Amino acid sequence: MQTMKLSNGVEMPLLGYGVFKVDPGECERCVSDALNVGYRLIDTAQAYFNEEGVGNAVSKSSVSRQDIFLVTKVWISNAGEEKAAASIDESLRKLKTDYVDLLLIHQAYGDVFGSWRAMEKAYRAGKVRAIGVSNFQSGRFYDFAHYVDVKPMVNQLQCNPLVQQQGIEPILSEYGTKMMAWGPLGGEGADGVIKNGLLASIGEKYGKTAAQVALRWLTQRGIVAIPKSTHVERMIQNLDIFDFTLTVEEMKEISALNVHDAGTVNFGDPQFVKYLIEAYG
Ligand SMILES: NC(=O)c1ccc[n+]([C@@H]2O[C@H](COP(=O)([O-])OP(=O)(O)OC[C@H]3O[C@@H](n4cnc5c(N)ncnc54)[C@H](OP(=O)(O)O)[C@@H]3O)[C@@H](O)[C@H]2O)c1
């Protein structure tokens, strides 16, 4: 598995497996399948309610813990120094491990600076190998990264050929922050990426699907992709992207597919913020 180096020197696999919306009852089987077919990065979150399933699969796997890169995220209801600290210990318990490889603030709401202080402490205590954020769009990211002590090593954002996140790239670079792509195939129920004509026609040249071209395009940009599938044949397909290279021309053609550069969700929309705070704050 190819890796990329985070700003603190930690190596992170360039492709991983995400478990958003994977039923808690099915999660152990899915993560076991993913590890068996070769995934070495697993992305979960407190809000996915399936950390136990991930922990069961990892602890029972023949792949040793040090070869697995585990990612989880602090949810809004756990924002603030004390609550975030307690939630980190709870995540470690559920994941059946004494450290996670990457811990992210899931959403930019609530006392995120308090959460970050707890995460910096966990990082210095060795409970976490790297820390970062998720869904911090450019202005919010800039404000946050400017004021915190340990700079975020990762920002996990919606990113795929229709949502390219080109605008935030220079801001992330300024802080040495790497991008990780959620929804790399467009997400559940959306076929704009996996049925895209251009991606399919480029794929034909290499004997690959549109989904594989999308994942290759992301990783060739130096962005970590974490596709989700409950089907083992798709897990295998999504991992099989390292035996071809898109040409400069093909990369440019795909760049022209950008529709919603900063994402399809406006995280600054007051109605959306109100919903999140009322539901989880
Ligand atoms: N930080 C955040 O706020 C955030 C938000 C969303 C997601 N995430 C993370 O990012 C991960 C990936 O995002 P996502 O789950 O939203 O979407 P995604 O990986 O872009 O797409 C998943 C969907 O594509 C289908 N699929 C997978 N491989 C396929 C293939 N080769 N061909 C055709 N269809 C395929 C899956 O169906 P089947 O399962 O039926 O195969 C599922 O419906 C999540 O699991 C989660 O870990 C983070």
The ligand as an ORCA input file, in Angstrom:
! r2SCAN-3c Opt
* xyz 0 1
  N     -16.198     13.374      7.784
  C     -17.439     13.288      7.354
  O     -18.305     14.128      7.664
  C     -17.818     12.151      6.458
  C     -19.014     12.188      5.734
  C     -19.319     11.113      4.915
  C     -18.440     10.045      4.818
  N     -17.285     10.015      5.542
  C     -16.314      8.887      5.448
  O     -16.015      8.654      4.070
  C     -16.347      7.314      3.731
  C     -16.788      7.230      2.287
  O     -17.851      8.121      2.018
  P     -19.352      7.618      1.745
  O     -19.547      6.316      2.435
  O     -20.275      8.723      2.066
  O     -19.440      7.477      0.187
  P     -18.612      6.769     -1.011
  O     -17.536      5.897     -0.506
  O     -18.306      7.845     -1.969
  O     -19.761      5.909     -1.685
  C     -20.315      4.819     -1.042
  C     -21.440      4.298     -1.934
  O     -20.909      3.831     -3.189
  C     -21.221      2.445     -3.366
  N     -20.016      1.837     -3.972
  C     -18.824      1.576     -3.379
  N     -17.947      1.100     -4.251
  C     -18.575      1.051     -5.458
  C     -18.172      0.646     -6.750
  N     -16.950      0.214     -6.997
  N     -19.094      0.735     -7.757
  C     -20.339      1.181     -7.523
  N     -20.772      1.600     -6.311
  C     -19.900      1.531     -5.282
  C     -21.552      1.914     -1.993
  O     -22.514      0.883     -2.073
  P     -22.329     -0.567     -1.392
  O     -21.920     -0.384      0.039
  O     -23.695     -1.172     -1.553
  O     -21.285     -1.262     -2.210
  C     -22.175      3.151     -1.302
  O     -23.552      3.288     -1.630
  C     -17.452      6.965      4.746
  O     -17.719      5.592      4.824
  C     -16.887      7.594      5.996
  O     -15.883      6.776      6.551
  C     -16.959     11.061      6.345
*
